[in-house]
Amino acid sequence: MDVRKWGEDHINESLKQVDASNWVLGSWILQRLPCPSDSATWNDPADGSSYTVTEMTTPPLQTQPVDSPHIKLVYEAGDFSAVWSIGSNAFFKAKYMVPGATLESTTLEYVQKQHLSCFKIPKVLFHTPSGDRSFLFVERIPGRTLDSAWTGLSESWRQRYVDAIVQACVEMSHWRGTKIGGVDGLHLDGYYLAPKNANFDCIEDSCKEIGMDCSDLVFHHTDLGPTNIIVEDEPSSGETGIIDFETAGFLPRGWIRTKFRLSAGMDLTTFKPSIAWRLAVQLALGANGFSEHVDGWLEWRKTRKPYSLATKSTVWHTNSERTNNELVTKYSFESD
């Protein structure tokens, strides 16, 4: 993988300010106008403004760090990716591209064509590669993350959202692929199924060694943690949205439930036990006929060290039952 940049060329410096209404991203300019425009990339109904992304003809003489009430850095993953909120209804995502891997914009456009019935996804507003990075603007799905909502939800609403995501997994599993990889035939950026520094061509061999049926390839989001699920600010209709399709693609059906059992990245961040969400989802997936291959994955991992993710602290053996509408959980660590 290419060496990532720090200092002034860090991923979180991908967006730089020219003045109060203009920002630079690579060779592109983002401009804000205080009025709507038919030619804008998008309009912001909250304040009647508009935003337009155009290619630069002349680089600005000077830029500075972003300092604007309209643009805020809301997320960064080390030196790999960063996300800014733009106005009230858009996000800008900058990410280092993994060579040969499917872009999120390509995946979102594929999913949008599937006539979704049980969840929403962000609309792609603009996307472009820029050197070693991808730049993506998406429409914001109204609401808040399930992670931020979970603590205040009743048990019935928690279960309703569990059921909603299981149904989303079922719906996406009806979209079939002919090879493991992204929707355009490129690679998946999937470190749980590839040893550290390995070529992603090995993912199919990994899946076979784990014991999954590689003739049954279905579309899977792969990262349905509570920070990637959007729910209403106040529960009403139960409408849900799913964001962050960076690692989505075609994989064996058996990986869907297995990933919920393995990935601490799907844990709740503000609730104990933190595994309550993914535990409930994996149990519901099991009730809907989804298999799991945790034991096979653990055996495979032992022969693939050094491994890049998932130590024993992320793998839970769970045994749960419902008592008085409360989730009773018994768990233990899997030893190396």
C-alpha positions in Angstrom: 0.0 0.0 0.0 1.2 3.5 -0.8 2.7 5.6 2.1 0.0 7.9 3.5 0.6 11.6 4.1 0.9 13.6 7.3 1.3 17.3 7.9 -0.2 19.6 5.4 -1.1 16.7 3.0 -2.8 14.6 5.7 -6.2 13.2 4.6 -8.0 15.6 7.0 -6.4 18.4 5.1 -8.1 17.4 1.9 -10.5 20.3 2.2 -9.0 23.8 2.5 -10.6 27.2 2.7 -10.0 30.0 0.2 -12.5 32.5 1.7 -15.9 32.5 3.4 -17.7 31.0 0.3 -15.0 28.9 -1.4 -13.0 25.8 -0.6 -10.4 23.7 -2.4 -10.4 19.9 -2.7 -7.6 18.7 -4.9 -8.1 20.3 -8.3 -11.7 21.2 -7.6 -13.5 24.2 -6.0 -16.6 24.0 -3.8 -18.5 27.2 -3.8 -21.4 28.2 -1.6 -24.0 30.8 -2.6 -26.6 32.3 -0.3 -29.4 31.5 -2.7 -30.7 28.4 -4.5 -29.5 27.7 -8.1 -30.8 25.4 -10.8 -27.2 24.7 -11.9 -25.9 23.9 -8.4 -24.6 20.5 -7.5 -27.1 20.6 -4.7 -29.3 23.1 -2.8 -29.7 23.3 0.9 -33.3 24.0 1.9 -32.5 24.7 5.5 -31.1 28.2 4.7 -31.9 28.5 1.0 -28.2 28.3 0.0 -26.6 26.2 -2.8 -23.3 24.4 -3.3 -21.5 23.8 -6.6 -18.4 21.7 -7.3 -16.4 22.8 -10.4 -13.0 22.0 -11.7 -10.4 24.8 -11.0 -9.1 26.8 -13.9 -6.6 28.7 -11.8 -5.3 27.6 -8.4 -5.9 30.1 -5.6 -2.9 32.1 -4.4 -3.5 31.2 -0.7 -5.6 28.7 1.3 -6.1 28.2 5.0 -7.5 25.5 7.3 -11.3 25.3 7.2 -13.0 27.8 9.6 -16.6 28.0 8.6 -20.0 27.7 10.3 -21.1 25.8 7.2 -18.4 23.1 7.2 -17.3 20.9 10.1 -15.0 17.9 10.3 -17.2 15.2 11.9 -15.1 12.0 11.5 -11.6 10.9 10.8 -10.0 7.4 10.7 -6.4 8.0 11.3 -4.6 8.8 8.1 -7.0 6.9 5.9 -10.3 8.8 5.6 -12.1 11.9 6.9 -15.7 13.2 6.7 -17.0 16.8 6.8 -20.6 17.9 7.1 -21.5 20.5 4.5 -24.4 22.8 5.4 -27.4 20.9 6.8 -27.9 18.2 4.1 -24.6 16.9 2.7 -21.4 15.2 3.7 -18.0 15.3 2.0 -15.9 12.1 2.3 -12.2 12.0 1.5 -10.5 8.6 1.5 -7.2 7.1 0.3 -8.0 4.7 -2.6 -7.1 1.1 -2.2 -5.5 0.1 -5.5 -7.9 -2.2 -7.5 -10.8 -1.9 -5.0 -14.3 -0.8 -5.8 -15.2 2.9 -5.0 -18.0 3.6 -2.6 -19.7 5.9 -5.2 -19.9 2.9 -7.6 -21.4 0.7 -4.9 -24.0 3.4 -3.9 -25.1 3.8 -7.5 -25.5 0.1 -7.8 -27.6 -0.2 -4.6 -29.7 2.8 -5.7 -30.8 0.9 -8.8 -32.1 -2.0 -6.8 -35.5 -0.4 -6.0 -35.0 -0.5 -2.2 -38.1 -1.5 -0.2 -37.0 -1.4 3.5 -34.2 1.1 4.0 -32.7 4.3 2.6 -29.2 5.0 1.4 -27.4 8.3 0.8 -27.8 9.8 -2.7 -24.5 10.5 -4.5 -24.2 14.2 -5.3 -20.7 14.3 -6.8 -17.7 12.0 -6.9 -14.2 12.1 -8.5 -10.8 10.5 -8.0 -8.1 13.0 -7.1 -4.6 11.6 -7.3 -4.4 8.9 -4.6 -7.7 9.9 -3.0 -11.4 9.6 -3.8 -13.7 12.6 -3.1 -17.4 11.9 -2.5 -20.3 14.2 -1.7 -23.5 12.5 -0.5 -26.8 13.7 0.7 -27.5 13.4 4.4 -30.2 11.0 5.5 -32.3 12.9 8.1 -32.2 11.5 11.7 -29.4 10.3 14.0 -27.3 7.3 14.4 -28.7 4.2 16.1 -25.7 4.4 18.3 -26.7 7.8 19.7 -30.4 6.7 20.0 -29.9 3.3 21.6 -29.7 4.2 25.2 -33.0 6.1 25.1 -35.0 3.5 23.2 -37.5 1.2 24.7 -36.9 -2.5 24.4 -39.6 -2.8 21.7 -38.0 -0.1 19.6 -34.6 -1.7 19.9 -36.1 -5.0 18.7 -37.8 -3.2 15.9 -34.5 -1.8 14.6 -32.9 -5.2 15.0 -35.7 -6.7 12.8 -35.3 -3.9 10.3 -31.6 -4.5 9.8 -32.1 -8.2 9.5 -34.7 -7.6 6.8 -32.2 -5.3 5.1 -29.7 -8.1 5.1 -32.3 -10.4 3.7 -33.2 -7.9 0.9 -29.6 -7.4 0.0 -28.9 -11.1 0.0 -31.3 -11.4 -3.0 -28.7 -9.5 -5.1 -26.5 -12.1 -6.5 -22.9 -12.0 -7.7 -20.8 -14.3 -9.8 -17.5 -13.7 -8.1 -16.3 -12.4 -4.7 -15.6 -8.7 -5.0 -17.2 -5.3 -5.6 -20.2 -4.6 -7.7 -18.0 -3.7 -10.7 -15.8 -6.8 -10.5 -13.0 -5.1 -8.7 -11.7 -6.1 -5.2 -13.2 -5.7 -1.8 -11.3 -3.9 0.9 -11.9 -6.7 3.4 -9.2 -7.1 6.0 -11.0 -9.7 8.1 -10.6 -12.2 5.2 -7.1 -11.4 4.1 -3.8 -11.7 6.2 -1.9 -8.5 6.8 -0.3 -7.1 3.6 -1.9 -9.8 1.5 -3.3 -9.3 -2.0 -7.1 -9.2 -1.9 -7.2 -11.9 -4.6 -6.8 -14.4 -1.7 -10.3 -13.7 -0.2 -12.0 -16.4 -2.1 -9.4 -19.0 -0.9 -9.8 -17.7 2.6 -13.6 -18.1 2.5 -13.2 -21.7 1.2 -10.7 -22.6 3.9 -13.1 -21.1 6.6 -15.8 -23.5 5.2 -18.2 -21.0 3.6 -20.1 -21.9 0.4 -18.5 -19.8 -2.3 -21.2 -20.8 -4.9 -23.7 -18.7 -2.9 -22.5 -15.1 -3.3 -24.7 -12.4 -2.2 -24.5 -8.6 -1.6 -23.4 -7.7 2.0 -22.8 -4.3 3.5 -20.2 -5.9 5.9 -20.2 -3.0 8.5 -23.7 -2.7 9.9 -22.7 -1.3 13.2 -25.0 1.2 15.0 -22.9 4.2 13.8 -23.8 3.3 10.2 -27.5 3.0 10.8 -29.7 6.1 10.8 -33.0 6.2 12.6 -35.6 8.9 13.3 -34.8 11.6 15.9 -37.9 10.4 17.7 -39.2 6.9 16.8 -42.4 7.1 14.8 -42.6 5.2 11.5 -39.5 3.1 12.2 -37.8 4.2 8.9 -34.1 3.4 8.8 -31.2 4.4 6.6 -27.8 2.7 6.0 -24.6 4.6 5.3 -20.9 3.8 4.7 -20.9 1.3 1.8 -17.1 1.5 1.6 -16.5 -2.3 2.1 -19.8 -3.6 0.6 -19.9 -6.2 -2.1 -20.5 -9.8 -3.0 -19.4 -12.4 -0.5 -20.6 -15.9 0.7 -23.9 -15.7 2.4 -22.3 -17.3 5.5 -20.2 -14.3 6.1 -23.2 -12.0 7.0 -23.9 -13.5 10.4 -20.3 -14.5 11.0 -19.1 -10.8 10.6 -21.6 -9.7 13.3 -20.1 -12.3 15.7 -16.6 -11.2 15.0 -16.5 -7.5 14.6 -16.0 -5.3 17.7 -16.4 -2.4 15.2 -20.1 -3.1 15.3 -20.3 -2.6 19.1 -22.3 0.2 20.7 -20.1 3.0 22.0 -22.4 4.5 24.7 -24.1 1.5 26.1 -23.2 -1.6 28.2 -23.0 -4.4 27.3 -21.5 -2.9 24.1 -22.2 -6.1 22.2 -26.0 -5.9 22.8 -26.6 -4.7 19.2 -24.6 -7.2 17.2 -25.6 -10.0 19.6 -29.3 -9.4 19.0 -28.8 -9.1 15.2 -26.7 -12.2 14.9 -29.3 -14.2 16.9 -32.1 -12.8 14.6 -30.1 -13.7 11.5 -29.8 -17.2 12.8 -33.5 -17.4 13.3 -33.8 -16.3 9.6 -31.7 -19.2 8.4 -28.3 -17.4 8.2 -25.4 -19.7 9.1 -22.2 -18.7 10.9 -18.6 -19.8 10.6 -16.8 -18.4 13.6 -15.0 -21.7 14.5 -13.8 -22.0 10.9 -12.6 -18.4 10.9 -10.7 -18.9 14.2 -9.0 -22.0 12.9 -8.1 -20.2 9.6 -6.7 -17.2 11.5 -4.3 -19.4 13.5 -2.6 -20.4 10.2 -2.5 -16.8 8.9 -0.5 -14.8 11.4 0.5 -12.1 11.6 -3.1 -11.1 11.2 -4.3 -7.6 10.9 -7.5 -7.6 12.9 -9.6 -9.4 15.5 -7.8 -10.7 18.6 -9.5 -12.9 21.1 -11.1 -9.9 22.8 -13.4 -9.3 19.8 -14.8 -12.8 19.5 -17.7 -13.6 21.7 -19.4 -16.9 22.2 -22.9 -16.0 23.1 -25.8 -17.9 24.6 -28.9 -15.7 25.2 -32.6 -15.9 25.9 -35.4 -13.4 26.4 -36.7 -13.0 29.9 -39.3 -10.3 30.7 -38.4 -8.5 27.5 -34.7 -8.2 28.6 -31.8 -9.6 26.9 -30.0 -12.0 29.2 -26.4 -12.7 27.9 -23.8 -15.2 28.9 -20.4 -14.9 27.1 -16.8 -16.0 27.3 -13.7 -15.2 25.4 -12.3 -17.6 22.7 -8.7 -18.3 23.6 -5.9 -18.3 21.0 
